[in-house]
Every structure is written in structure tokens, then in C-alpha cells.
């Protein structure tokens, strides 16, 4: 499961729901729109930071030595890891979904509350979700560390083509997951631009 996608889907659903709220809700509506925008910006910045770092890593995959070096650098990069999971992101997303589910009159507005409820349930346990998000990143980092070790321990006359290809696959897979989440976040931001 891609936990980043859950953040994107949650923000996109909240954005759609907010579009149906009448402007007469004034301050509350504006506050909700601001919270969604802030969460979009926070998650977008986080994921783009990692994506940029992955692209740098991917461009180094020409030689076995440089790939191993960059894989190891990525796996031990504390700044990128910290950027990946902003401290309150899951709590912020959960708060937004909860406000929508709690504060909007179900009979009055054509909002897909069942979807919001499902997303809220998935994000509700913020501590568990935070752990899933961190584990997701750490799994990729551990895989990259192991691949770096395998590439560095190969004999000089040996060309570990399969390991290099697998490393590129791992990098591309992580990139793809980030890009999928970013598409939903961008859609949520676009929706918020229409609401303003």
C-alpha cells in the first residue's frame, strides 16, 4: 500500500467536498479551505523534496560505483527522511476530514460522505498512519542500502547488471508512488483555487 496516496486522496476528497459548501458559511468555510491548502502545500513540498533527491540518485546510475555511493547516501540522508514526513501532516489531514464529516449537513449538500468517512477511518489513527508512512520510506531506504552493499561487494571483473537494473526499478517505483500522490494533491490545490 502507498500511504502517500492516502494523503493525496484525502486532500482531494476534502477539496471536492468543500466546493459544494455554500459561500454563506463564511469564516468556517474559509478556515477549512486554508487548512486544506496548507496541508496540500506541506505534503507537496515534502514529496517533491524526496522526488528531487530520487532524480539525483537516478541520474547517478550510469556506473556501479557511483550508483552504490548515491544509494548509500540516500539511505542515510536524515534531511530527506525528515522532509518526507512532516510532523503533523497526518493529524492535519485527519482533522480536515473529521471537520467535514462532523460539521457539514449531510442532507443539505451533495457530498460523498461515505468516501470521506472511509478516508477518515484510514487516517484516523494518526500514530499508526505516521508509523506506516515512516516505515514506507524506511523500507525503500533499507532496500537501497542493501543494494549499495551488493553493488560494492561485487568482484571488480563482475558486472552486476541485475542489481543495477533492480536498483533502478526500486528508484522508479518510489518515484511513481510520489508522482501518483502529487497528482491528487495538485487536483486538491486546483479545487481550492476554484473555491476561493
LUMTILUM-831453 format. One record per residue: x, y, z of N, C-alpha, C in turn; residue in one letter. Coordinates in steps of 0.05 Angstrom, whole numbers, plus 32768, in hexadecimal, padded with zeros to 4 digits. Example, Ala and Ser with C-alpha at 12.3 -4.5 7.8 and 13.67 -1.06 7.14 Angstrom:
! LUMTILUM-831453
+------+------+------+------+------+------+------+------+------+------+
|  npx |  npy |  npz | capx | capy | capz |  cpx |  cpy |  cpz | code |
+------+------+------+------+------+------+------+------+------+------+
| 8108 | 7F8E | 809C | 80F6 | 7FA6 | 809C | 8108 | 7FBE | 809C |    a |
| 8101 | 7FD3 | 808E | 8111 | 7FEB | 808F | 8102 | 8001 | 809D |    s |
+------+------+------+------+------+------+------+------+------+------+
END
This chain:
! LUMTILUM-831453
+------+------+------+------+------+------+------+------+------+------+
|  npx |  npy |  npz | capx | capy | capz |  cpx |  cpy |  cpz | code |
+------+------+------+------+------+------+------+------+------+------+
| 8011 | 7FE8 | 8000 | 8000 | 8000 | 8000 | 8011 | 8019 | 8000 |    x |
| 8009 | 802D | 7FF1 | 8018 | 8046 | 7FF0 | 800A | 805A | 8003 |    x |
| 8015 | 805E | 801A | 8008 | 8070 | 802D | 8007 | 808D | 8024 |    x |
| 801A | 8095 | 8012 | 801A | 80B0 | 8008 | 8000 | 80B5 | 7FF7 |    x |
| 7FF8 | 80A1 | 7FE9 | 7FE0 | 80A2 | 7FD9 | 7FC7 | 80A8 | 7FEA |    x |
| 7FC7 | 809D | 8002 | 7FB1 | 80A2 | 8015 | 7FB0 | 80C0 | 801C |    x |
| 7FC6 | 80CD | 8021 | 7FC7 | 80E9 | 8026 | 7FBB | 80F8 | 800E |    x |
| 7FC5 | 80F2 | 7FF6 | 7FBB | 80FF | 7FDE | 7F9D | 80FB | 7FDA |    x |
| 7F94 | 80E3 | 7FDD | 7F77 | 80DD | 7FD9 | 7F66 | 80EC | 7FEE |    x |
| 7F70 | 80ED | 8007 | 7F62 | 80FB | 801C | 7F5F | 8118 | 8016 |    x |
| 7F75 | 8125 | 800E | 7F74 | 8141 | 8008 | 7F63 | 8147 | 7FEF |    x |
| 7F64 | 8135 | 7FDC | 7F53 | 8138 | 7FC4 | 7F35 | 8136 | 7FCB |    x |
| 7F2E | 8123 | 7FDC | 7F13 | 811F | 7FE4 | 7F09 | 8137 | 7FF4 |    x |
| 7F1A | 8141 | 8006 | 7F13 | 8159 | 8016 | 7F10 | 8171 | 8004 |    x |
| 7F21 | 8174 | 7FF0 | 7F1F | 818A | 7FDD | 7F04 | 8189 | 7FCE |    x |
| 7EFD | 8171 | 7FC4 | 7EE4 | 816E | 7FB6 | 7ECC | 8175 | 7FC8 |    x |
| 7ECD | 816B | 7FE0 | 7EB7 | 8170 | 7FF2 | 7EB4 | 818D | 7FF8 |    x |
| 7ECA | 819B | 7FFC | 7ECA | 81B7 | 8002 | 7EBE | 81C8 | 7FEC |    x |
| 7EC1 | 81BE | 7FD3 | 7EB6 | 81CD | 7FBC | 7E97 | 81CE | 7FBD |    x |
| 7E8B | 81BB | 7FCB | 7E6E | 81BA | 7FCC | 7E63 | 81CB | 7FE3 |    x |
| 7E74 | 81D4 | 7FF5 | 7E6B | 81E4 | 800B | 7E65 | 8200 | 8002 |    x |
| 7E4F | 820B | 800B | 7E47 | 8226 | 8002 | 7E59 | 823B | 800E |    x |
| 7E5E | 8250 | 7FFF | 7E6E | 8266 | 8009 | 7E63 | 8273 | 8022 |    x |
| 7E49 | 826F | 8028 | 7E3D | 827B | 803F | 7E49 | 8270 | 8059 |    x |
| 7E57 | 8259 | 8058 | 7E62 | 824E | 8070 | 7E7A | 825F | 8079 |    x |
| 7E82 | 8273 | 806A | 7E95 | 8287 | 8071 | 7EAF | 827E | 807E |    x |
| 7EB2 | 8286 | 8097 | 7ECB | 8281 | 80A6 | 7ED3 | 8264 | 80A7 |    x |
| 7EBF | 8253 | 80AD | 7EC5 | 8236 | 80B0 | 7ECF | 822B | 8095 |    x |
| 7EC1 | 8233 | 8080 | 7EC9 | 8229 | 8065 | 7EE5 | 8233 | 805E |    x |
| 7EEB | 824C | 8063 | 7F05 | 8257 | 805D | 7F1B | 8249 | 806D |    x |
| 7F15 | 8244 | 8086 | 7F28 | 8236 | 8097 | 7F2E | 821A | 808D |    x |
| 7F19 | 820C | 8084 | 7F1C | 81F1 | 8079 | 7F2D | 81F2 | 805F |    x |
| 7F27 | 8205 | 804E | 7F35 | 8208 | 8035 | 7F53 | 820D | 803B |    x |
| 7F59 | 821F | 804E | 7F74 | 8224 | 8056 | 7F82 | 820B | 8061 |    x |
| 7F74 | 81FC | 8071 | 7F80 | 81E3 | 807C | 7F87 | 81CF | 8066 |    x |
| 7F75 | 81CD | 8053 | 7F7A | 81BA | 803C | 7F91 | 81C4 | 802C |    x |
| 7F92 | 81DE | 8026 | 7FA8 | 81E9 | 8017 | 7FC3 | 81E5 | 8025 |    x |
| 7FC3 | 81EA | 803F | 7FDC | 81E7 | 804F | 7FE5 | 81CA | 804E |    x |
| 7FD2 | 81B7 | 8051 | 7FD9 | 819B | 8051 | 7FE4 | 8193 | 8035 |    x |
| 7FD8 | 819E | 8020 | 7FE1 | 8198 | 8005 | 7FFE | 81A2 | 8001 |    x |
| 8003 | 81BB | 800A | 801D | 81C6 | 8007 | 8032 | 81B6 | 8017 |    x |
| 802B | 81AF | 802F | 803D | 81A0 | 8040 | 8044 | 8185 | 8034 |    x |
| 8030 | 8176 | 802B | 8035 | 815C | 8020 | 8043 | 815E | 8005 |    x |
| 803B | 8172 | 7FF5 | 8048 | 8176 | 7FDB | 8065 | 817C | 7FDE |    x |
| 806C | 818D | 7FF0 | 8088 | 8194 | 7FF6 | 8097 | 817C | 7FFF |    x |
| 808B | 816C | 8011 | 8098 | 8154 | 801B | 809E | 8140 | 8005 |    x |
| 808A | 813B | 7FF5 | 808E | 8126 | 7FE0 | 80A0 | 8130 | 7FCA |    x |
| 809E | 814A | 7FC3 | 80B0 | 8154 | 7FAE | 80CD | 8154 | 7FB7 |    x |
| 80D2 | 8158 | 7FD0 | 80ED | 8156 | 7FDB | 80F9 | 813B | 7FD7 |    x |
| 80EA | 8126 | 7FDD | 80F3 | 810B | 7FDA | 80F5 | 8104 | 7FBC |    x |
| 80E2 | 810D | 7FAC | 80E3 | 8108 | 7F8F | 80FC | 8114 | 7F82 |    x |
| 8102 | 812C | 7F8A | 811A | 8139 | 7F80 | 8133 | 8129 | 7F87 |    x |
| 8134 | 8120 | 7FA0 | 814B | 8110 | 7FA9 | 814C | 80F6 | 7F9A |    x |
| 8136 | 80E9 | 7F94 | 8135 | 80D0 | 7F85 | 813F | 80D4 | 7F68 |    x |
| 8138 | 80EB | 7F5D | 8140 | 80F0 | 7F41 | 815F | 80F4 | 7F40 |    x |
| 816A | 8101 | 7F54 | 8187 | 8103 | 7F56 | 8194 | 80E8 | 7F58 |    x |
| 8188 | 80D7 | 7F69 | 8191 | 80BB | 7F6C | 8190 | 80AC | 7F52 |    x |
| 817A | 80AF | 7F44 | 8175 | 80A1 | 7F2B | 818A | 80A9 | 7F16 |    x |
| 8191 | 80C2 | 7F15 | 81A4 | 80CC | 7F01 | 81C0 | 80C1 | 7F06 |    x |
| 81C5 | 80B7 | 7F1E | 81E0 | 80AC | 7F24 | 81E2 | 808E | 7F1E |    x |
| 81CE | 8083 | 7F12 | 81CD | 8066 | 7F0F | 81DD | 805C | 7EF6 |    x |
| 81EE | 806C | 7EEB | 81FE | 8064 | 7ED4 | 8213 | 8050 | 7EDB |    x |
| 8221 | 8055 | 7EF1 | 8236 | 8042 | 7EF9 | 822F | 8035 | 7F14 |    x |
| 8239 | 801D | 7F17 | 8233 | 800E | 7F30 | 823C | 801D | 7F48 |    x |
| 8254 | 8028 | 7F48 | 8260 | 8035 | 7F5F | 8250 | 804E | 7F67 |    x |
| 8249 | 805F | 7F53 | 823A | 8077 | 7F59 | 821E | 8070 | 7F63 |    x |
| 8212 | 805C | 7F57 | 81F7 | 8054 | 7F60 | 81F8 | 804A | 7F7D |    x |
| 820B | 8039 | 7F83 | 820E | 802F | 7F9E | 8212 | 8046 | 7FB2 |    x |
| 8223 | 8059 | 7FAB | 8228 | 8070 | 7FBC | 820F | 8080 | 7FC0 |    x |
| 8200 | 8086 | 7FAB | 81E8 | 8096 | 7FAE | 81D1 | 8087 | 7FBC |    x |
| 81CF | 806D | 7FB8 | 81BB | 805D | 7FC6 | 81C1 | 805F | 7FE4 |    x |
| 81DA | 805C | 7FEC | 81E1 | 805D | 8008 | 81DC | 8079 | 8013 |    x |
| 81E3 | 808E | 8004 | 81DE | 80A9 | 800D | 81C0 | 80AE | 8011 |    x |
| 81AF | 80A4 | 7FFE | 8192 | 80A8 | 8001 | 8188 | 8099 | 801A |    x |
| 8191 | 8081 | 801E | 8187 | 8071 | 8034 | 818F | 807D | 8050 |    x |
| 81A4 | 808C | 8050 | 81AC | 8098 | 806A | 81A6 | 80B6 | 806B |    x |
| 8198 | 80C1 | 8058 | 8192 | 80DD | 8057 | 817B | 80E4 | 806A |    x |
| 8182 | 80EE | 8081 | 816F | 80F5 | 8096 | 815D | 810D | 808F |    x |
| 8168 | 811F | 8080 | 8159 | 8137 | 8078 | 8142 | 8130 | 8065 |    x |
| 8148 | 811E | 8052 | 8133 | 8116 | 803F | 811E | 8105 | 804E |    x |
| 8127 | 80F4 | 8060 | 8114 | 80E4 | 806F | 8102 | 80F6 | 8080 |    x |
| 810D | 810A | 808D | 80FD | 811D | 809D | 80EA | 812D | 808B |    x |
| 80F3 | 8134 | 8074 | 80E1 | 8143 | 8062 | 80CA | 8132 | 8058 |    x |
| 80CE | 8118 | 8056 | 80BA | 8106 | 804B | 80A0 | 8106 | 805C |    x |
| 80A3 | 8107 | 8076 | 808C | 8105 | 8087 | 808B | 811C | 809A |    x |
| 807F | 8132 | 8091 | 807C | 8149 | 80A3 | 806E | 8141 | 80BC |    x |
| 8076 | 814D | 80D2 | 806D | 8145 | 80EC | 804F | 8142 | 80F0 |    x |
| 803F | 8155 | 80E7 | 8022 | 8154 | 80ED | 8011 | 814E | 80D4 |    x |
| 801D | 8145 | 80BE | 800E | 8142 | 80A6 | 7FF6 | 812F | 80A9 |    x |
| 7FFA | 8118 | 80B4 | 7FE3 | 8105 | 80B7 | 7FCE | 810F | 80CA |    x |
| 7FD7 | 811D | 80DF | 7FC3 | 8129 | 80F2 | 7FB3 | 813F | 80E4 |    x |
| 7FC1 | 814F | 80D4 | 7FB3 | 8164 | 80C5 | 7F9E | 8159 | 80B2 |    x |
| 7FA6 | 8144 | 80A3 | 7F94 | 8138 | 8090 | 7F7C | 812C | 809F |    x |
| 7F82 | 811E | 80B5 | 7F6C | 8112 | 80C4 | 7F59 | 8127 | 80CF |    x |
| 7F64 | 813D | 80D9 | 7F54 | 8153 | 80E3 | 7F41 | 815E | 80CD |    x |
| 7F4C | 8162 | 80B5 | 7F3C | 816C | 809F | 7F25 | 8159 | 8099 |    x |
| 7F2B | 8140 | 8096 | 7F16 | 812C | 8090 | 7F01 | 812B | 80A6 |    x |
| 7F0B | 812C | 80BF | 7EF8 | 812B | 80D6 | 7EE5 | 8143 | 80D6 |    x |
| 7EF0 | 815A | 80D0 | 7EE0 | 8172 | 80D0 | 7ECB | 8170 | 80BA |    x |
| 7ED3 | 8166 | 80A3 | 7EBF | 8163 | 808D | 7EA9 | 8150 | 8095 |    x |
| 7EB1 | 8139 | 80A0 | 7E9E | 8124 | 80A7 | 7E8C | 812D | 80BD |    x |
| 7E96 | 813C | 80D0 | 7E87 | 8145 | 80E7 | 7E76 | 815E | 80E2 |    x |
| 7E81 | 8171 | 80D4 | 7E75 | 818C | 80D3 | 7E63 | 8191 | 80BB |    x |
| 7E62 | 8180 | 80A8 | 7E53 | 8186 | 8090 | 7E38 | 8177 | 8091 |    x |
| 7E23 | 8184 | 808C | 7E08 | 8178 | 808C | 7E06 | 8165 | 8074 |    x |
| 7E03 | 814B | 807B | 7E03 | 8136 | 8066 | 7DEB | 8138 | 8053 |    x |
| 7DD6 | 8142 | 805D | 7DBE | 8143 | 804C | 7DBD | 815B | 803A |    x |
| 7DCC | 816F | 8041 | 7DCB | 8188 | 8033 | 7DDE | 818A | 801C |    x |
| 7DF5 | 817C | 801D | 7E0A | 817F | 8008 | 7E10 | 8165 | 7FFB |    x |
| 7E14 | 8165 | 7FE0 | 7E1A | 814C | 7FD1 | 7E38 | 8144 | 7FD4 |    x |
| 7E3F | 813B | 7FEB | 7E5B | 8133 | 7FF0 | 7E5C | 8115 | 7FF5 |    x |
| 7E71 | 8109 | 7FEB | 7E75 | 80EC | 7FEF | 7E80 | 80E7 | 800B |    x |
| 7E6E | 80E7 | 801F | 7E77 | 80E3 | 803A | 7E82 | 80C7 | 803F |    x |
| 7E78 | 80B4 | 8031 | 7E82 | 8098 | 8035 | 7EA0 | 8097 | 802E |    x |
| 7EA8 | 80A4 | 8019 | 7EC5 | 80A5 | 8011 | 7ED5 | 80B4 | 8026 |    x |
| 7ECA | 80CA | 802F | 7ED8 | 80DA | 8044 | 7EDB | 80C9 | 805E |    x |
| 7EC6 | 80BB | 8065 | 7EC6 | 80AA | 807D | 7EDB | 8094 | 807A |    x |
| 7EDC | 8087 | 8063 | 7EF0 | 8072 | 805E | 7F0D | 807D | 8060 |    x |
| 7F11 | 8094 | 8053 | 7F2C | 80A0 | 8055 | 7F32 | 80A9 | 8071 |    x |
| 7F1F | 80B4 | 807F | 7F24 | 80BC | 809A | 7F2A | 80A4 | 80AC |    x |
| 7F1C | 808E | 80A8 | 7F22 | 8076 | 80B7 | 7F3E | 806C | 80B2 |    x |
| 7F47 | 806E | 8099 | 7F62 | 8065 | 8092 | 7F77 | 8077 | 809E |    x |
| 7F72 | 8091 | 80A1 | 7F85 | 80A3 | 80AC | 7F81 | 80A8 | 80CA |    x |
| 7F6A | 809F | 80D4 | 7F62 | 80A5 | 80F0 | 7F77 | 809F | 8105 |    x |
| 7F84 | 8089 | 8102 | 7F98 | 8082 | 8116 | 7FB2 | 808F | 810C |    x |
| 7FB5 | 80A9 | 8112 | 7FCC | 80B8 | 8108 | 7FE7 | 80AC | 8110 |    x |
| 7FE9 | 80A1 | 8128 | 8002 | 8095 | 8130 | 8009 | 807D | 811F |    x |
| 7FF5 | 806C | 811A | 7FF9 | 8055 | 8109 | 7FFF | 805D | 80ED |    x |
| 7FF1 | 8071 | 80E3 | 7FF6 | 807A | 80C7 | 8012 | 8087 | 80C5 |    x |
| 801A | 8096 | 80D9 | 8035 | 80A2 | 80D9 | 8049 | 808B | 80D7 |    x |
| 8045 | 8076 | 80E7 | 8057 | 8060 | 80E6 | 8058 | 8052 | 80CB |    x |
| 8040 | 804F | 80BE | 803F | 8044 | 80A3 | 804E | 8055 | 808F |    x |
| 804B | 806F | 8091 | 8059 | 8081 | 807F | 8077 | 807F | 8083 |    x |
| 807F | 8080 | 809C | 809C | 807E | 80A2 | 80A7 | 8063 | 809A |    x |
| 8098 | 804D | 809F | 80A1 | 8033 | 8097 | 80A4 | 8030 | 8079 |    x |
| 8091 | 803D | 806B | 8092 | 803D | 804E | 80AC | 8048 | 8043 |    x |
| 80B3 | 805F | 804E | 80CC | 806C | 8046 | 80E4 | 805B | 804E |    x |
| 80E3 | 8051 | 8067 | 80FA | 8041 | 8071 | 80FE | 8027 | 8062 |    x |
| 80E8 | 801B | 8059 | 80EA | 8003 | 8049 | 80FA | 8008 | 802F |    x |
| 80F3 | 801E | 8022 | 8102 | 8026 | 800A | 811F | 802B | 8011 |    x |
| 8124 | 803A | 8027 | 8140 | 8040 | 802F | 8150 | 8027 | 8035 |    x |
| 8144 | 8014 | 8043 | 8151 | 7FFB | 8049 | 8158 | 7FEB | 8030 |    x |
| 8145 | 7FEB | 801D | 8149 | 7FDD | 8004 | 8160 | 7FEA | 7FF5 |    x |
| 8161 | 8004 | 7FF5 | 8177 | 8012 | 7FE7 | 8192 | 800D | 7FF4 |    x |
| 8192 | 800C | 800F | 81AB | 8006 | 801E | 81B4 | 7FEA | 8017 |    x |
| 81A2 | 7FD7 | 8016 | 81A9 | 7FBB | 800F | 81B4 | 7FB9 | 7FF2 |    x |
| 81A7 | 7FC8 | 7FE0 | 81B0 | 7FC8 | 7FC5 | 81CC | 7FD4 | 7FC2 |    x |
| 81D1 | 7FE9 | 7FD1 | 81EB | 7FF6 | 7FD1 | 8201 | 7FE3 | 7FDA |    x |
| 81FB | 7FD4 | 7FEF | 820E | 7FC0 | 7FF9 | 8213 | 7FAA | 7FE5 |    x |
| 81FE | 7FA1 | 7FD8 | 8201 | 7F8C | 7FC3 | 8211 | 7F96 | 7FAB |    x |
| 820D | 7FAF | 7FA3 | 821C | 7FBA | 7F8D | 8239 | 7FBF | 7F95 |    x |
| 823E | 7FC7 | 7FAD | 825A | 7FCC | 7FB5 | 8269 | 7FB2 | 7FBA |    x |
| 825B | 7F9D | 7FC2 | 8269 | 7F84 | 7FC8 | 826D | 7F72 | 7FAF |    x |
| 8262 | 7F7B | 7F99 | 8266 | 7F6B | 7F80 | 8284 | 7F6C | 7F79 |    x |
| 828E | 7F56 | 7F6D | 82AA | 7F55 | 7F65 | 82AF | 7F69 | 7F4F |    x |
| 82C7 | 7F74 | 7F4E | 82CE | 7F88 | 7F3A | 82C8 | 7F80 | 7F1D |    x |
| 82CC | 7F67 | 7F16 | 82C8 | 7F5E | 7EFB | 82AA | 7F57 | 7EF6 |    x |
| 829B | 7F56 | 7F0B | 827F | 7F4F | 7F0A | 826E | 7F69 | 7F04 |    x |
| 825B | 7F67 | 7EF3 | 8249 | 7F7E | 7EEE | 822D | 7F76 | 7EF6 |    x |
| 8225 | 7F7F | 7F0E | 820B | 7F77 | 7F19 | 81F4 | 7F85 | 7F0C |    x |
| 81EF | 7F7F | 7EF3 | 81DB | 7F8C | 7EE3 | 81BF | 7F89 | 7EF0 |    x |
| 81B9 | 7F71 | 7EFA | 819F | 7F6D | 7F06 | 819B | 7F7F | 7F1E |    x |
| 81AF | 7F82 | 7F2F | 81AD | 7F92 | 7F47 | 81A9 | 7FB0 | 7F3F |    x |
| 81B7 | 7FB9 | 7F2A | 81B4 | 7FD4 | 7F21 | 8198 | 7FD8 | 7F16 |    x |
| 818E | 7FC5 | 7F07 | 8173 | 7FC7 | 7EFC | 815E | 7FC7 | 7F12 |    x |
| 8163 | 7FB6 | 7F26 | 8150 | 7FB6 | 7F3D | 8151 | 7FD0 | 7F4C |    x |
| 8168 | 7FDB | 7F50 | 816B | 7FF5 | 7F5E | 815B | 800B | 7F4F |    x |
| 815E | 800B | 7F34 | 814F | 801E | 7F24 | 8130 | 8019 | 7F27 |    x |
| 8128 | 8000 | 7F28 | 810C | 7FF9 | 7F2C | 8102 | 8004 | 7F47 |    x |
| 8112 | 8000 | 7F5C | 810A | 800A | 7F77 | 8107 | 8028 | 7F77 |    x |
| 811A | 8036 | 7F6B | 8119 | 8053 | 7F69 | 8100 | 805C | 7F5A |    x |
| 80FC | 8050 | 7F43 | 80E5 | 8057 | 7F32 | 80CB | 8051 | 7F40 |    x |
| 80C9 | 803B | 7F4F | 80B1 | 8034 | 7F5D | 80AB | 804A | 7F73 |    x |
| 80BE | 8052 | 7F82 | 80BB | 8067 | 7F96 | 80B2 | 8081 | 7F88 |    x |
| 80C0 | 8088 | 7F72 | 80B9 | 80A0 | 7F63 | 809B | 809F | 7F5A |    x |
| 8093 | 8088 | 7F50 | 8078 | 8085 | 7F46 | 8063 | 8089 | 7F5C |    x |
| 8069 | 807D | 7F74 | 8057 | 8080 | 7F8A | 8055 | 809E | 7F92 |    x |
| 806B | 80AC | 7F93 | 806B | 80C8 | 7F99 | 805B | 80D8 | 7F85 |    x |
| 8060 | 80D2 | 7F6B | 8052 | 80E0 | 7F56 | 8034 | 80DC | 7F57 |    x |
| 802B | 80C3 | 7F5D | 800F | 80BD | 7F60 | 8002 | 80CE | 7F76 |    x |
| 8010 | 80D0 | 7F8D | 8005 | 80E0 | 7FA3 | 8005 | 80FD | 7F9C |    x |
| 8019 | 8106 | 7F8E | 801B | 8122 | 7F86 | 8004 | 812A | 7F72 |    x |
| 7FFC | 8117 | 7F61 | 7FE5 | 811D | 7F4F | 7FCC | 8123 | 7F5F |    x |
| 7FC6 | 8113 | 7F73 | 7FAF | 8118 | 7F84 | 7FB1 | 8133 | 7F93 |    x |
| 7FC9 | 8138 | 7F9D | 7FCD | 8151 | 7FAC | 7FCA | 8169 | 7F99 |    x |
| 7FD4 | 8167 | 7F81 | 7FD1 | 817C | 7F6D | 7FB3 | 8181 | 7F67 |    x |
| 7FA4 | 816B | 7F64 | 7F88 | 816D | 7F5F | 7F79 | 817A | 7F76 |    x |
| 7F82 | 8174 | 7F8F | 7F76 | 8181 | 7FA6 | 7F7C | 819F | 7FA6 |    x |
| 7F95 | 81A6 | 7FA0 | 7F9C | 81C2 | 7F9F | 7F8C | 81D1 | 7F89 |    x |
| 7F89 | 81C4 | 7F72 | 7F79 | 81D0 | 7F5D | 7F5C | 81D5 | 7F66 |    x |
| 7F51 | 81C1 | 7F74 | 7F36 | 81C4 | 7F7F | 7F34 | 81DB | 7F93 |    x |
| 7F48 | 81DE | 7FA3 | 7F48 | 81F4 | 7FB6 | 7F4B | 8210 | 7FA8 |    x |
| 7F59 | 8210 | 7F91 | 7F5B | 8229 | 7F82 | 7F40 | 8231 | 7F77 |    x |
| 7F2F | 821E | 7F70 | 7F14 | 8224 | 7F66 | 7F01 | 822D | 7F7C |    x |
| 7F06 | 8223 | 7F95 | 7EF5 | 822A | 7FAB | 7EFA | 8247 | 7FB4 |    x |
| 7F12 | 8250 | 7FB2 | 7F1A | 826B | 7FBC | 7F0A | 8281 | 7FB0 |    x |
+------+------+------+------+------+------+------+------+------+------+
END
